[in-house]
Amino acid sequence: MDAFYASVEQRDNLHLRGKPVIVAWESKRSVVCAASYEARKFGVRSAMPAIRAERLCPDAIFVPPDFTRYRAVSGCVREIFKRHTDLIEPLSLDEAYLDVTENKTGLPTATLVARMIREQIRQELNLTASAGLAPNKFLAKLASDWRKPDGLFVIQPDDIDKFLLRLAVERLPGVGKVTGERLAKLGVQTVEGLRKLDLSALEAHFGRYGLRLHELARGIDDTPVVPDRPTQSISVEDTFEHDVPMAETGPMIRRLAEKLWSALRKEPRIARTVALKLKTSEFKILTRSHTPSSPPSCCQELTDIALQLRERVALGPQQYYRLVGVGLSNFREPEQPAAQPPLFK
């Protein structure tokens, strides 16, 4: 979906259409949840501090997020997808992979399926979506961003090399700033340059991720579209109104732990690992985790572990923090209770 949250706001409010809209809470410490394309022209991007977005786009209209409404619209989009295939792997409220190798409508090509889906979204929901089509998930993801907004881009099997080789390595999933700098030291700037490094060299420098780089540089991705993928982790976080020392993070951690425990009730599996996330006033992110011998059985146990994880952060009392988060991961199926032995044999 194109600028999903902002587009929903513009759709539902005539006064916002054609104007720079930024979806964010009213707070100096808030971050941008979404920005309309009118705001993006000024350099505003998701996850940017709202105060910086306001400086970049002084005339922007700030709208608080309404996730209940966004989830409802996302559900409507999902219903449109289901008319065409049951192989749907959602990534978020506004993005999903679809496997249309076989589709319910009998359309002969994936391109025609994508065109129909986009048209149905436009006609029924008055929103636009961009689609990327390719032989695998990795390439389809790249293609989906190629002609945004309201675009469709197809990578045919015979065109993979033509498309890939010219890309900067930073476009590959998992290649962030650090990996990009390490590749640059090896003289690699583009996918074409990456492909010239043999597998042994990549594994020597990047370990197991070296194999992934080797495959991505050749357009190889065998991961299937997995519908209803099990939850990998759940987390909640919040930003303080003012930077605080570690000693003052307790009340926020307790509130987040309660919120997280409430969310956990919807998950039938059991989470074994508790994680604490902290962001310093210098925007450095720290994470600490612990897997107890038995998973937390109540909110208080979860809270206690999260609070104890603070003791493993050794930056000293002079360090201040702007954000804290609590998460759960390492989900396992609950153990089946042993059958009761018969009373009489």
C-alpha positions as CSV (number, residue, x, y, z in Angstrom):
1,M,0.0,0.0,0.0
2,D,1.2,3.5,-0.8
3,A,1.9,5.7,2.3
4,F,-0.8,3.6,3.9
5,Y,-1.6,5.4,7.1
6,A,-1.4,8.8,5.6
7,S,-3.4,7.7,2.5
8,V,-6.2,6.5,4.8
9,E,-6.3,9.8,6.6
10,Q,-6.4,11.7,3.3
11,R,-9.1,9.4,1.9
12,D,-11.3,9.9,5.0
13,N,-10.7,13.7,5.3
14,L,-11.3,15.9,2.3
15,H,-9.3,18.7,3.9
16,L,-6.1,16.6,3.9
17,R,-6.1,15.6,0.3
18,G,-3.2,17.0,-1.8
19,K,-1.6,18.4,1.4
20,P,1.6,17.2,3.2
21,V,0.3,14.9,6.0
22,I,2.4,13.4,8.7
23,V,1.0,10.6,10.9
24,A,2.6,11.0,14.4
25,W,1.6,11.6,18.0
26,E,1.7,15.1,19.3
27,S,4.9,15.0,21.3
28,K,8.4,16.4,20.9
29,R,9.7,12.9,21.2
30,S,7.4,11.3,18.7
31,V,8.5,9.6,15.5
32,V,6.8,9.6,12.1
33,C,4.5,6.6,11.6
34,A,3.8,7.6,8.0
35,A,4.1,10.6,5.6
36,S,2.1,11.4,2.5
37,Y,4.0,11.7,-0.8
38,E,3.4,15.5,-0.6
39,A,5.4,15.5,2.7
40,R,8.0,13.0,1.3
41,K,9.0,15.6,-1.3
42,F,10.5,17.6,1.6
43,G,12.6,14.6,2.8
44,V,10.2,13.4,5.5
45,R,10.4,9.6,6.1
46,S,8.9,7.0,8.4
47,A,10.7,6.5,11.7
48,M,12.1,10.1,11.5
49,P,11.8,12.2,14.7
50,A,8.7,14.2,14.4
51,I,10.5,17.4,15.4
52,R,12.9,17.0,12.5
53,A,10.0,16.3,10.1
54,E,8.4,19.5,11.2
55,R,11.6,21.4,10.5
56,L,11.8,19.9,7.0
57,C,8.1,20.5,6.2
58,P,6.8,23.4,8.3
59,D,3.4,23.4,6.6
60,A,2.8,19.7,7.3
61,I,-0.4,18.7,8.9
62,F,0.2,16.3,11.8
63,V,-2.5,13.7,12.5
64,P,-2.4,11.2,15.4
65,P,-2.4,7.6,14.3
66,D,-5.6,5.5,14.4
67,F,-4.4,1.9,14.3
68,T,-7.9,0.5,14.8
69,R,-9.0,2.1,11.6
70,Y,-5.8,1.1,9.7
71,R,-6.2,-2.6,10.8
72,A,-9.8,-2.5,9.5
73,V,-8.7,-1.2,6.1
74,S,-5.9,-3.7,6.1
75,G,-8.4,-6.5,6.7
76,C,-10.4,-5.3,3.6
77,V,-7.2,-5.4,1.5
78,R,-6.6,-8.9,2.8
79,E,-10.1,-10.0,1.7
80,I,-9.3,-8.7,-1.9
81,F,-6.1,-10.8,-1.8
82,K,-8.1,-13.9,-0.8
83,R,-10.2,-13.7,-4.0
84,H,-7.1,-14.5,-5.9
85,T,-4.9,-16.8,-3.7
86,D,-4.8,-18.3,-0.2
87,L,-1.0,-18.1,-0.2
88,I,-0.7,-14.8,1.5
89,E,2.2,-13.9,3.8
90,P,1.6,-10.6,5.5
91,L,4.6,-8.5,6.6
92,S,2.8,-5.7,8.2
93,L,-0.6,-3.9,7.9
94,D,0.4,-2.5,4.5
95,E,2.5,-5.1,2.9
96,A,2.3,-8.8,1.9
97,Y,3.8,-11.5,-0.3
98,L,1.4,-13.4,-2.6
99,D,2.1,-16.6,-4.4
100,V,-0.1,-16.5,-7.5
101,T,1.6,-19.4,-9.4
102,E,-2.0,-20.8,-9.3
103,N,-4.8,-18.2,-8.8
104,K,-8.5,-18.6,-8.1
105,T,-9.6,-16.4,-11.0
106,G,-7.9,-18.4,-13.7
107,L,-5.9,-15.4,-15.0
108,P,-3.1,-16.6,-17.3
109,T,-0.3,-14.4,-15.9
110,A,0.8,-12.9,-12.5
111,T,0.9,-9.5,-14.2
112,L,-2.9,-9.7,-14.9
113,V,-3.5,-10.8,-11.3
114,A,-1.6,-7.8,-9.9
115,R,-3.4,-5.4,-12.2
116,M,-6.8,-6.7,-11.1
117,I,-5.9,-6.6,-7.4
118,R,-4.7,-3.0,-7.7
119,E,-7.8,-2.0,-9.6
120,Q,-10.1,-3.7,-7.0
121,I,-8.2,-1.8,-4.2
122,R,-8.7,1.4,-6.1
123,Q,-12.3,0.9,-6.9
124,E,-13.5,-0.6,-3.6
125,L,-11.2,1.2,-1.0
126,N,-10.3,4.4,-2.9
127,L,-6.6,3.7,-2.1
128,T,-3.6,2.9,-4.3
129,A,-1.2,0.0,-4.1
130,S,2.1,-0.7,-5.8
131,A,3.0,-4.2,-6.9
132,G,6.3,-6.0,-7.7
133,L,6.3,-9.2,-9.7
134,A,9.2,-11.6,-9.9
135,P,10.2,-15.3,-9.7
136,N,11.0,-15.0,-6.0
137,K,10.2,-13.0,-2.9
138,F,13.5,-11.1,-2.7
139,L,13.2,-9.8,-6.3
140,A,9.5,-9.1,-5.9
141,K,10.2,-6.9,-2.8
142,L,12.7,-4.9,-4.8
143,A,10.3,-4.5,-7.7
144,S,7.5,-3.4,-5.5
145,D,9.4,-0.2,-4.5
146,W,10.6,0.5,-8.1
147,R,7.6,2.5,-9.3
148,K,6.0,3.8,-6.2
149,P,3.5,5.3,-5.8
150,D,0.6,3.6,-7.7
151,G,3.1,1.5,-9.8
152,L,3.6,-2.0,-11.1
153,F,7.0,-3.4,-12.1
154,V,7.8,-6.8,-13.4
155,I,11.1,-8.6,-13.4
156,Q,11.0,-11.4,-15.9
157,P,13.4,-14.4,-15.4
158,D,15.5,-13.4,-18.4
159,D,15.8,-9.8,-17.0
160,I,17.2,-10.6,-13.6
161,D,20.8,-9.9,-14.3
162,K,19.9,-6.7,-16.2
163,F,18.0,-5.5,-13.2
164,L,20.3,-6.6,-10.4
165,L,23.8,-5.9,-11.5
166,R,23.4,-2.1,-11.6
167,L,22.0,-1.9,-8.1
168,A,23.9,-0.5,-5.2
169,V,24.7,-3.3,-2.6
170,E,22.7,-1.3,0.0
171,R,19.5,-2.3,-1.8
172,L,20.0,-5.9,-0.8
173,P,18.1,-7.0,2.3
174,G,20.4,-7.2,5.4
175,V,23.0,-4.8,3.9
176,G,22.9,-1.9,6.3
177,K,25.4,0.8,7.0
178,V,28.0,-1.5,8.7
179,T,27.9,-4.2,6.1
180,G,27.9,-1.6,3.3
181,E,31.1,-0.1,4.7
182,R,32.7,-3.5,5.0
183,L,31.9,-4.3,1.4
184,A,33.2,-0.9,0.3
185,K,36.5,-1.7,1.9
186,L,36.6,-4.8,-0.3
187,G,36.0,-2.5,-3.3
188,V,32.3,-3.5,-3.7
189,Q,29.8,-0.8,-4.5
190,T,27.3,-2.6,-6.7
191,V,25.7,-6.0,-7.1
192,E,27.9,-6.6,-10.1
193,G,31.0,-6.0,-7.9
194,L,29.6,-8.3,-5.2
195,R,29.1,-11.1,-7.8
196,K,32.8,-11.0,-8.6
197,L,33.7,-12.1,-5.0
198,D,33.7,-15.9,-4.7
199,L,31.7,-17.7,-2.0
200,S,34.8,-18.6,0.1
201,A,35.8,-14.9,0.3
202,L,32.3,-13.8,1.3
203,E,32.1,-16.5,4.0
204,A,35.5,-15.5,5.3
205,H,34.4,-11.9,5.8
206,F,30.7,-12.3,6.7
207,G,30.3,-15.9,8.0
208,R,27.0,-17.5,7.3
209,Y,25.6,-14.3,5.8
210,G,28.3,-14.6,3.1
211,L,26.2,-17.4,1.5
212,R,23.2,-15.2,1.6
213,L,25.1,-12.4,-0.1
214,H,26.4,-14.9,-2.7
215,E,22.8,-16.0,-3.5
216,L,21.2,-12.5,-3.5
217,A,23.9,-11.2,-5.9
218,R,22.6,-13.9,-8.3
219,G,18.9,-13.3,-7.7
220,I,18.6,-16.6,-5.8
221,D,15.9,-16.8,-3.1
222,D,14.2,-20.1,-2.4
223,T,12.1,-19.1,0.6
224,P,8.5,-19.9,0.0
225,V,5.4,-17.7,0.7
226,V,4.2,-18.9,4.1
227,P,0.6,-18.1,5.0
228,D,-0.2,-17.5,8.6
229,R,3.5,-17.6,9.7
230,P,3.8,-18.2,13.4
231,T,4.6,-15.1,15.5
232,Q,8.4,-14.8,16.0
233,S,8.3,-12.1,18.6
234,I,6.0,-9.4,20.1
235,S,7.2,-6.2,21.7
236,V,6.1,-2.8,22.9
237,E,8.1,0.4,23.3
238,D,7.6,4.0,24.2
239,T,9.6,7.3,24.1
240,F,10.1,9.4,27.3
241,E,9.0,13.0,27.2
242,H,12.5,13.9,28.4
243,D,15.6,11.8,28.6
244,V,15.9,10.0,31.9
245,P,18.6,8.1,33.8
246,M,18.4,4.4,34.2
247,A,17.0,4.6,37.7
248,E,13.8,6.4,36.4
249,T,13.0,3.9,33.7
250,G,11.2,1.5,36.1
251,P,7.6,2.9,35.9
252,M,7.7,2.9,32.1
253,I,9.1,-0.7,32.0
254,R,6.2,-1.8,34.3
255,R,3.6,-0.2,32.1
256,L,5.1,-1.8,29.0
257,A,5.3,-5.2,30.7
258,E,1.6,-5.0,31.5
259,K,0.7,-4.0,28.0
260,L,2.9,-6.8,26.6
261,W,1.4,-9.4,28.9
262,S,-2.1,-8.3,27.8
263,A,-1.0,-8.8,24.1
264,L,0.4,-12.2,24.9
265,R,-3.0,-13.5,25.9
266,K,-3.9,-13.7,22.2
267,E,-0.9,-16.0,21.4
268,P,-1.6,-19.7,22.2
269,R,2.1,-20.5,22.3
270,I,4.5,-19.8,25.2
271,A,7.3,-17.2,25.0
272,R,10.5,-18.2,26.7
273,T,12.8,-15.2,26.1
274,V,12.4,-11.7,27.6
275,A,14.2,-8.8,26.0
276,L,14.8,-5.2,27.1
277,K,15.5,-2.5,24.6
278,L,17.0,0.9,25.4
279,K,17.8,3.8,23.2
280,T,20.3,6.3,24.7
281,S,20.1,10.1,24.3
282,E,22.7,9.7,21.6
283,F,20.3,7.3,19.7
284,K,22.5,4.2,20.4
285,I,20.3,1.1,20.7
286,L,21.0,-1.4,23.4
287,T,19.3,-4.8,23.9
288,R,19.6,-7.3,26.7
289,S,17.7,-10.7,26.8
290,H,17.3,-13.6,29.2
291,T,15.8,-17.0,28.8
292,P,14.8,-18.3,32.2
293,S,14.6,-22.0,33.0
294,S,10.8,-21.7,33.0
295,P,8.9,-19.1,31.0
296,P,7.2,-16.2,32.8
297,S,3.9,-17.4,34.1
298,C,2.4,-14.0,35.1
299,C,2.8,-10.3,34.5
300,Q,4.8,-9.8,37.6
301,E,7.5,-12.4,36.6
302,L,7.8,-10.7,33.2
303,T,8.2,-7.3,34.8
304,D,10.8,-8.6,37.3
305,I,12.9,-10.1,34.5
306,A,12.7,-6.9,32.4
307,L,13.7,-4.8,35.4
308,Q,16.6,-7.1,36.2
309,L,17.9,-6.9,32.6
310,R,18.8,-3.2,33.3
311,E,21.6,-4.4,35.6
312,R,23.4,-5.8,32.5
313,V,23.7,-2.4,31.0
314,A,27.0,-0.9,32.2
315,L,27.0,2.6,30.8
316,G,26.9,4.2,34.3
317,P,24.4,6.4,36.1
318,Q,25.4,9.5,34.1
319,Q,23.9,8.0,30.9
320,Y,20.4,9.1,29.9
321,Y,17.8,7.3,27.8
322,R,15.1,8.4,25.5
323,L,13.3,5.1,24.8
324,V,12.6,1.8,26.4
325,G,11.0,-1.4,25.1
326,V,10.1,-4.8,26.4
327,G,9.7,-7.9,24.1
328,L,9.1,-11.6,24.1
329,S,10.4,-14.2,21.7
330,N,11.5,-17.8,21.3
331,F,7.9,-19.1,21.2
332,R,7.2,-22.7,21.8
333,E,4.1,-24.8,21.7
334,P,2.6,-25.6,25.1
335,E,3.4,-29.0,26.4
336,Q,0.5,-31.4,26.4
337,P,-0.5,-32.5,29.9
338,A,0.3,-36.2,30.6
339,A,-2.7,-38.4,30.3
340,Q,-4.2,-39.3,33.7
341,P,-3.7,-43.0,34.4
342,P,-6.8,-45.1,34.6
343,L,-8.2,-45.6,38.1
344,F,-8.9,-49.2,37.5
345,K,-6.9,-51.6,35.4
